[in-house]
Amino acid sequence: MSTEFVPPVRADLVGISAYGAPQLDVAARLNVNENPFPLPDSVVNAIAEAVRSAAQELNRYPERDAVELRAALAEFIVKDCGVELPVDQVWAANGSNEVMHQIFLAFGGPGRRALTFEPTYSMYPEYARDTFTDFRVLPRLPDFTVDVKRAVDAIADLRPSIVILTSPNNPTGTSQDLLDTRVIAQAALTHGAMVVVDEAYAEFRRDGVPSACELLDEFPNLIITRTMSKAFGLAGARLGYALVADPRVVDVLKVVRLPYHLSAITQAVAMAALSNSELLTAQVHLIRSERDALAQWLAAQGFDVAQSDANFILFGTFVDRHAVWQRLLENGVLVRETGPPQWLRVSVGTPEENAMFRDALLRAKEDQ
């Protein structure tokens, strides 16, 4: 092989590292917001049987539009939000990442612009980069909520084709007030923009905190993205979905998706999990309880704690957060360095993992 050959990489990709959090073998992995509980044996058995059945026809391409799966997702949304949607207003893909990437392919592109509010999910600018979409951000307020007036003004001034609201927000855990979402969605509708509400962590929201699903009948420019990676404990299966106000959105997502994008195995796994949704989402109540207890403990220790409706907590502030991160790692606890420079994010683990985190953090605090 010639060592003189230089691959003709796009100039904007030269020197760029791939996305990814550390994957380290430690006792408490609390850095990527996974559901910490293994699937119950009964669900494992149901998935295994579904995969066995699907494997008998793997010589054939999968059902291209995943209609049965999308119908099952619509049934789950009725339970979670009380909103009924026909199958042509539901879409599914390989994780909410692929759904979002398809949205950028469909509504972004050269000469178009996306707008969101930071700190927020670090993949959004990568979707924009991949699709040659101009990417703009506005800072959030000190409490990590969106400055609604500034957002409305920016929509009128910048004329984005995509506006992203993240609720609960990653990495802060902050939920988007439904009235604020309505104001921003109306501004976007007035100026011809799609509004995407990323609800990857919506199942963990506190009682009384609404979902943007309630606005689907009101705003034809609304898309809500969700995932089965978190609440369902299916991070390894890679299944995300979108709920849309206008079925024409699904039609255009079909245009930009890759052929047969959702494998028969993925569809089978997701269907088996959805048939056990009550059993799987029962774990959510324990995670929420652990989250609230952990947030109260962090506050009692003198840390600043962002109010969270997700399965993680942003806490700080640190003069040298990396030193604290390293000290935690040395004690077998892996958290995430993300968001504002002086903050750390910890995923909610099992009660045992959370106890390990508390002990390790106290040791790290003593070293400061």
C-alpha positions as CSV (number, residue, x, y, z in Angstrom):
1,M,0.0,0.0,0.0
2,S,1.4,3.4,-1.0
3,T,2.1,5.7,2.0
4,E,2.0,8.7,-0.3
5,F,-1.7,8.5,-1.0
6,V,-3.8,11.1,0.9
7,P,-7.5,10.4,1.0
8,P,-9.5,13.3,-0.6
9,V,-11.3,14.1,2.7
10,R,-13.7,17.1,2.7
11,A,-11.8,20.1,3.9
12,D,-14.3,20.8,6.7
13,L,-13.7,17.2,8.1
14,V,-9.9,17.3,8.3
15,G,-8.7,17.1,11.8
16,I,-12.2,16.4,13.2
17,S,-12.6,13.6,15.8
18,A,-15.6,11.3,15.8
19,Y,-18.3,11.8,18.4
20,G,-18.1,9.6,21.4
21,A,-18.0,9.5,25.2
22,P,-15.4,7.4,26.9
23,Q,-16.3,3.7,27.1
24,L,-14.4,2.5,30.1
25,D,-14.7,-0.7,32.1
26,V,-15.5,0.7,35.6
27,A,-17.8,-0.3,38.4
28,A,-20.2,2.6,37.9
29,R,-20.7,3.9,34.3
30,L,-22.7,7.0,34.8
31,N,-21.7,9.1,31.8
32,V,-24.0,8.4,28.8
33,N,-27.5,8.5,30.3
34,E,-28.3,4.8,29.8
35,N,-31.0,3.0,31.7
36,P,-28.9,1.2,34.4
37,F,-31.2,-1.8,34.8
38,P,-30.8,-4.9,32.6
39,L,-34.0,-6.0,30.8
40,P,-36.2,-8.4,32.9
41,D,-35.8,-12.0,31.9
42,S,-39.3,-12.2,30.6
43,V,-38.6,-9.3,28.2
44,V,-35.2,-10.9,27.2
45,N,-37.1,-14.1,26.4
46,A,-39.8,-12.2,24.4
47,I,-37.1,-10.4,22.4
48,A,-35.2,-13.6,21.8
49,E,-38.3,-15.3,20.4
50,A,-39.1,-12.3,18.2
51,V,-35.6,-12.3,16.8
52,R,-35.7,-16.0,16.2
53,S,-38.9,-15.5,14.2
54,A,-37.5,-12.6,12.3
55,A,-34.3,-14.6,11.5
56,Q,-36.3,-17.1,9.6
57,E,-36.9,-14.5,6.9
58,L,-33.6,-12.6,6.9
59,N,-33.0,-13.7,3.3
60,R,-35.7,-11.1,2.5
61,Y,-35.5,-7.3,2.9
62,P,-37.3,-5.9,6.0
63,E,-40.7,-4.3,5.9
64,R,-39.6,-1.1,4.3
65,D,-41.9,1.4,6.1
66,A,-42.2,-0.4,9.5
67,V,-45.9,0.1,9.5
68,E,-46.7,-2.4,12.3
69,L,-43.9,-0.9,14.5
70,R,-45.1,2.7,13.9
71,A,-48.6,1.7,14.9
72,A,-47.3,0.1,18.1
73,L,-45.4,3.3,18.8
74,A,-48.6,5.3,18.3
75,E,-50.3,3.1,20.9
76,F,-47.6,3.8,23.4
77,I,-47.9,7.5,22.9
78,V,-51.6,7.2,23.8
79,K,-50.5,5.7,27.1
80,D,-47.8,8.3,27.7
81,C,-49.4,11.5,26.5
82,G,-53.0,10.7,25.9
83,V,-52.6,11.8,22.3
84,E,-53.9,9.6,19.4
85,L,-52.0,9.7,16.2
86,P,-52.5,7.7,12.9
87,V,-49.6,5.7,11.7
88,D,-48.9,8.2,8.9
89,Q,-47.9,10.7,11.6
90,V,-45.3,8.4,13.2
91,W,-41.9,7.7,11.8
92,A,-39.1,5.3,13.0
93,A,-35.4,5.0,12.4
94,N,-32.1,3.8,14.0
95,G,-32.1,5.9,17.1
96,S,-33.4,9.5,17.4
97,N,-30.0,10.5,16.0
98,E,-30.9,9.1,12.6
99,V,-34.4,10.7,12.8
100,M,-32.8,14.0,13.5
101,H,-30.2,13.5,10.7
102,Q,-33.1,12.8,8.3
103,I,-34.8,16.0,9.4
104,F,-31.7,18.0,8.6
105,L,-31.5,16.2,5.2
106,A,-35.1,17.1,4.5
107,F,-35.3,20.6,5.8
108,G,-31.8,21.8,6.0
109,G,-29.0,21.9,3.4
110,P,-26.9,24.6,1.6
111,G,-28.4,28.0,2.0
112,R,-30.5,27.0,4.9
113,R,-30.1,27.5,8.6
114,A,-30.8,25.7,11.9
115,L,-31.2,27.5,15.3
116,T,-31.0,26.1,18.8
117,F,-30.1,27.2,22.3
118,E,-26.9,26.2,24.2
119,P,-25.8,24.5,26.2
120,T,-27.5,21.6,24.5
121,Y,-26.9,18.3,22.8
122,S,-23.5,18.2,21.1
123,M,-24.7,16.2,18.1
124,Y,-26.8,19.0,16.6
125,P,-23.9,20.9,15.0
126,E,-22.8,17.6,13.5
127,Y,-26.1,17.1,11.8
128,A,-25.7,20.6,10.4
129,R,-22.2,20.0,9.3
130,D,-23.1,16.7,7.5
131,T,-25.9,18.4,5.6
132,F,-24.1,21.7,4.9
133,T,-26.7,23.6,7.0
134,D,-25.7,26.9,8.6
135,F,-25.9,26.4,12.4
136,R,-26.7,29.1,14.8
137,V,-27.0,29.1,18.6
138,L,-28.3,31.4,21.2
139,P,-27.3,31.2,24.9
140,R,-29.8,30.0,27.4
141,L,-30.7,32.0,30.5
142,P,-28.8,31.4,33.8
143,D,-31.4,28.9,34.9
144,F,-30.9,27.1,31.5
145,T,-34.3,28.0,30.1
146,V,-34.7,29.5,26.7
147,D,-35.0,33.3,26.4
148,V,-38.3,33.3,24.5
149,K,-38.3,36.9,23.4
150,R,-34.8,36.6,22.0
151,A,-35.7,33.3,20.3
152,V,-38.7,34.9,18.6
153,D,-36.6,37.9,17.5
154,A,-33.9,35.5,16.2
155,I,-36.4,33.5,14.2
156,A,-37.6,36.7,12.5
157,D,-34.1,37.9,11.9
158,L,-32.2,34.7,10.9
159,R,-35.1,32.9,9.2
160,P,-34.0,29.4,10.0
161,S,-35.7,26.5,8.4
162,I,-35.2,24.3,11.5
163,V,-35.6,25.4,15.2
164,I,-34.6,22.8,17.8
165,L,-36.0,22.8,21.3
166,T,-34.8,20.1,23.6
167,S,-37.1,19.1,26.5
168,P,-35.8,17.8,28.8
169,N,-32.6,19.5,27.6
170,N,-29.3,17.6,27.5
171,P,-27.0,18.2,29.4
172,T,-29.0,20.4,31.8
173,G,-32.2,18.3,32.3
174,T,-34.3,21.4,31.9
175,S,-37.8,21.0,30.6
176,Q,-39.3,23.5,28.1
177,D,-42.4,25.3,29.4
178,L,-45.3,24.4,27.1
179,L,-46.4,28.0,26.8
180,D,-42.9,29.0,25.7
181,T,-42.9,26.2,23.2
182,R,-46.2,27.5,21.8
183,V,-44.9,31.0,21.4
184,I,-41.7,29.8,19.6
185,A,-43.7,27.4,17.4
186,Q,-46.0,30.2,16.4
187,A,-43.1,32.4,15.5
188,A,-41.5,29.6,13.5
189,L,-44.8,28.9,11.7
190,T,-45.1,32.6,10.8
191,H,-41.7,32.5,9.2
192,G,-42.0,29.1,7.5
193,A,-39.7,27.1,9.9
194,M,-40.1,23.6,11.3
195,V,-39.9,23.2,15.1
196,V,-38.3,20.1,16.4
197,V,-38.8,19.3,20.0
198,D,-36.3,16.6,21.1
199,E,-37.9,14.6,23.8
200,A,-35.4,11.8,24.2
201,Y,-35.8,11.9,28.0
202,A,-39.5,12.7,28.1
203,E,-40.6,9.6,30.0
204,F,-38.5,10.8,33.0
205,R,-40.3,14.1,33.4
206,R,-41.8,14.9,36.8
207,D,-45.6,14.5,37.3
208,G,-47.4,17.5,35.8
209,V,-44.7,18.4,33.3
210,P,-46.4,18.2,29.9
211,S,-45.1,16.8,26.6
212,A,-45.1,18.9,23.4
213,C,-47.4,16.1,22.0
214,E,-50.2,18.2,23.3
215,L,-49.4,20.8,20.6
216,L,-49.4,18.5,17.6
217,D,-53.0,19.4,16.7
218,E,-52.1,23.1,17.0
219,F,-49.0,23.5,14.9
220,P,-48.5,21.8,11.5
221,N,-44.8,22.6,11.6
222,L,-44.1,20.6,14.7
223,I,-42.0,17.4,14.9
224,I,-41.3,15.6,18.2
225,T,-38.4,13.2,18.3
226,R,-38.1,10.4,20.9
227,T,-36.1,7.2,21.6
228,M,-36.4,3.8,23.1
229,S,-32.8,3.9,24.2
230,K,-33.5,5.5,27.6
231,A,-36.7,4.7,29.4
232,F,-37.1,1.3,27.6
233,G,-33.5,0.3,28.3
234,L,-32.8,-0.4,24.6
235,A,-29.7,1.7,23.9
236,G,-28.1,-1.3,22.2
237,A,-31.1,-1.8,19.9
238,R,-31.0,1.7,18.3
239,L,-34.6,2.7,17.8
240,G,-35.8,6.3,17.6
241,Y,-39.0,7.8,16.3
242,A,-40.8,11.0,15.4
243,L,-44.3,12.2,16.0
244,V,-45.4,14.8,13.4
245,A,-48.3,17.1,13.0
246,D,-48.4,16.9,9.2
247,P,-48.1,13.4,7.5
248,R,-46.3,15.1,4.6
249,V,-43.3,15.3,6.9
250,V,-43.2,11.5,7.1
251,D,-43.4,11.4,3.3
252,V,-40.3,13.6,2.9
253,L,-38.4,11.6,5.5
254,K,-39.1,8.5,3.4
255,V,-37.4,10.4,0.5
256,V,-34.2,11.0,2.3
257,R,-33.9,7.7,4.3
258,L,-31.6,5.0,3.1
259,P,-33.3,2.0,1.5
260,Y,-34.6,-0.5,4.0
261,H,-33.0,1.6,6.8
262,L,-34.6,-0.2,9.7
263,S,-33.6,-3.9,9.9
264,A,-36.0,-6.7,10.5
265,I,-34.1,-7.5,13.7
266,T,-34.5,-4.0,15.1
267,Q,-38.2,-3.9,14.2
268,A,-38.7,-7.3,16.0
269,V,-36.8,-6.2,19.1
270,A,-38.7,-2.9,19.3
271,M,-42.1,-4.6,18.9
272,A,-41.3,-7.1,21.6
273,A,-40.3,-4.3,23.9
274,L,-43.4,-2.3,23.2
275,S,-45.5,-5.3,24.0
276,N,-43.9,-5.1,27.5
277,S,-44.0,-1.3,27.8
278,E,-45.6,-1.3,31.2
279,L,-43.1,-3.6,32.7
280,L,-40.1,-1.7,31.2
281,T,-41.3,1.8,32.0
282,A,-42.0,0.7,35.6
283,Q,-38.3,1.1,36.1
284,V,-38.7,4.8,35.3
285,H,-40.4,5.5,38.6
286,L,-37.4,4.1,40.5
287,I,-34.9,6.1,38.3
288,R,-37.0,9.3,38.9
289,S,-37.0,8.7,42.7
290,E,-33.2,8.1,42.7
291,R,-32.7,11.2,40.6
292,D,-34.6,13.4,43.0
293,A,-32.9,12.0,46.0
294,L,-29.5,12.4,44.4
295,A,-30.3,16.0,43.4
296,Q,-31.3,16.8,47.0
297,W,-28.1,15.2,48.3
298,L,-25.9,17.2,45.9
299,A,-27.6,20.4,47.0
300,A,-27.1,19.6,50.6
301,Q,-23.4,19.1,49.9
302,G,-23.3,22.7,48.6
303,F,-23.2,22.0,44.9
304,D,-25.2,24.0,42.3
305,V,-27.8,21.6,40.9
306,A,-29.7,22.1,37.7
307,Q,-33.4,21.1,38.0
308,S,-33.7,17.9,36.0
309,D,-36.6,16.2,34.3
310,A,-34.3,13.6,32.8
311,N,-32.3,10.6,34.0
312,F,-29.2,12.7,34.7
313,I,-28.2,15.7,36.8
314,L,-25.9,18.6,35.9
315,F,-24.0,19.8,38.9
316,G,-21.1,22.1,39.8
317,T,-19.4,24.3,39.9
318,F,-15.7,23.4,39.9
319,V,-12.5,25.4,39.4
320,D,-11.1,22.3,37.7
321,R,-13.8,19.9,36.7
322,H,-11.4,17.6,34.9
323,A,-9.5,17.0,38.2
324,V,-12.8,16.1,39.8
325,W,-13.7,13.8,36.9
326,Q,-10.4,12.1,37.2
327,R,-10.7,11.6,40.9
328,L,-14.1,10.0,40.4
329,L,-12.7,7.7,37.8
330,E,-9.9,6.6,40.1
331,N,-12.7,5.6,42.5
332,G,-14.5,3.5,39.9
333,V,-17.1,6.1,38.8
334,L,-17.3,7.5,35.3
335,V,-19.3,10.7,34.8
336,R,-19.4,13.1,31.8
337,E,-17.5,16.3,31.2
338,T,-20.0,18.2,29.1
339,G,-22.0,21.4,29.1
340,P,-20.7,24.6,30.7
341,P,-17.0,24.5,31.6
342,Q,-17.4,24.3,35.4
343,W,-20.1,21.6,35.5
344,L,-20.2,17.8,35.4
345,R,-23.1,15.6,34.4
346,V,-23.9,12.3,36.2
347,S,-26.4,9.7,34.9
348,V,-28.7,8.2,37.5
349,G,-27.6,4.7,38.1
350,T,-28.9,1.9,40.3
351,P,-29.1,2.6,44.1
352,E,-25.8,0.9,44.5
353,E,-24.1,2.9,41.7
354,N,-25.5,6.1,43.1
355,A,-24.1,5.3,46.5
356,M,-20.7,4.7,44.9
357,F,-20.9,8.1,43.2
358,R,-21.8,9.8,46.5
359,D,-18.8,8.3,48.2
360,A,-16.4,9.0,45.4
361,L,-17.6,12.6,45.1
362,L,-17.1,13.2,48.8
363,R,-13.5,12.0,48.5
364,A,-13.0,14.2,45.5
365,K,-14.5,17.1,47.4
366,E,-12.0,16.6,50.2
367,D,-9.1,16.8,47.7
368,Q,-10.2,20.2,46.5
